[in-house]
């Protein structure tokens, strides 16, 4: 009987040690500081665009990886509406320094063109901005030295600082829209 109790105690002790070792090994291998925060947006990729899904299930484009030239930014990505042309970590614009970009049409539904979105696109010649855009951030088109024309479909949006660099493009807007002056932020304006 003493021998049986001793064996039981030894088995229970061994199993306890094994369980402790397993949990100890798991906790040493799992660095909790690297555990993703499910509340933080995660960059995803769809074709030529990296993006994040916003809390309202819309999309902010964070990076363009395409060949440039003439592009029409999609109105939806993965079935979600594109509402912002953004930046990565609030530092690099989605199209920043895309030297192959020559012209771009921003889709209706985009509300914000964030800071530095098209900064340094030195071969960008013209842009069409939909009526849905209500804000263009700081330096959004800064250092776009060949930008000749920006076509606005709606009212003049609010803007950040250092929007454009000389030589300044001509701003075209529809008659009957509001907020336009001549000049507008130093740019000549005309109706179309």
N, C-alpha and C positions, 0 to 999 in steps of 0.2 A: 504494500500500500504506500509506504514512504517513497518507493521507487516510482510509482505511478504519479504521485503528487509532484515529485521532483521533475519528471518528464513533462507534465502539464505546465508547470511553472516555467520550465526552460523553453518550451514551445511558445508560450504566451510572451515571454520576454523577447525571444528571437523575432517573433512576428511584430511586436511593438517596435523593436529596433529597425526592422526592415521598413516599416511604415514611416518612422521618423526619418530614416535616410532618404526615402523616396521624396517626401515632402521637402526635406532640406535641399536635395539636389534640384528639385523643381524651382524652389525659390531662389537658389543661387543662379540658375540659368536664365531666369526671367527678370530682366532689368525693368522694373516698373517705370522708370523714367522714360523708357522708349515705347511704352504702351500708348497707342493712338487715342487721342481724345475724340470720342465720337461726336462731340459738339463742334469740332473744328472742321472747316471745309477741307476737302481733299481734292487736289488737282486730278482731273480726269482728262482723257484724250478722246477726241472724235475727229477722225480725218486730220485736217490741218490745224485743228484748234485744241488747245488745252483750256480747261474751264473749271469753275467750281459751281456747285449747285447751291443757290442761296436758300435761306430759311423759308422763303415763299415759293420754293420749287421752280424758280426761274434760274437763268444761267448768267454768269459773268465770265466773259472770255478773258483769260489771263495770259495767253501766249498764242501767237500765230507761227506755224512752222512750215508754211507752204512756200511755193516758188515765187510768189509775188506777181508782178504784172498788174493786169486789171482784175480786181476781185469784187464779188458781191458777198458781203458777210451774211451768213445764213440767219434767218429770222428765228429758227429753232435749232436746237442741238439735242439729239436723243429725245425728241418729243417735248422738250422744255423751251419756253420762250427766252430768247436772248434779250436781257434788259440793260446790260452794261458792257462796255468795252473797258476792261480793267487793267490792272497791273499786278505784278508778282510781288508779294510782301510789301506793297506800297512803295516800291522802289523802281522797278523796271516796267515800262508800259507794254501792253500786249503786242504792239507792233513796233516798239521802239527799235530804231536802227535797222529796220527792214529796208535795205537799200535797193531791193528789187521791186518794191511796191511802186506802181505808177499811177493807179487810180483806184478809188474805193467807193462803193455804195454801202452805206450803213442802213440796215433794215429798219422799217417802221417797228416800233415796240421798244427800241433801245431808248432808255431814259437818260443815262449818264455816260459820257465819255470821260473816263477818269484821268487823273494826273498822268502825264507823259505817254498817253496811249499811242500817239503817232510821232513822238519826238524823234528827231534825227532821221526821218524817212526822206533822205535827200533827193530821191528821184520821184517822189509823189508830186503829181501835177494837179489833180483835181479830186474833190471829195463831194459826195452828196450826203447831206445830213437830214434825217426825217423830222417831221413836225413833233414827234414824240420826245425828242431830246430837249430836256429842260436845263441841263447843266453840262458845261464843258470845263474840265478841271485844269489845274495849273500846268503850263507847258505842254498842253495836249498836242499841239502841232509845232512846237518850238524846234528850231533848226531844220525846218523843212524848206530849204532854200530855193527849191524849184516849184513850190506850190503856187499855182497861178490862179485857181478858181475854187471857191467853196460855194456850193449850191445848198441853200437852206429851204426846206419845204414848209417851215412853219415860222412861228414867232421867234424873235431873237432870244436865245437862251442866256441864262446867267453864265458867267465865265470866271475862271480863276485868273491868276497872274501869269504873265509871260506866255500868253496864248500863242502868239506868232512871232516870227523873226523876219526882219527885212531880207529880201524885198517882199513886201506884203502882197498877198493875193487880192483879187477882186472878189467881193462878197455879192452873191446873187440871192435875191429873195423874191417871194411872190407878192404882188400887189395885194393890199388888204391885210397882210400880216402885220403884227405889231412889234414895237421895240427897236426898230431899225433907225439908224441915224446915218448921215453921210458927212464925214467918215464914221465908220463903226470900228472902234479900237484901232484907229489909224488907217483902216482899209477903205478904199473906194467901194461904194455900194451901188448896185443897180438892180432894177426889177427884171424878172424874166417870166 
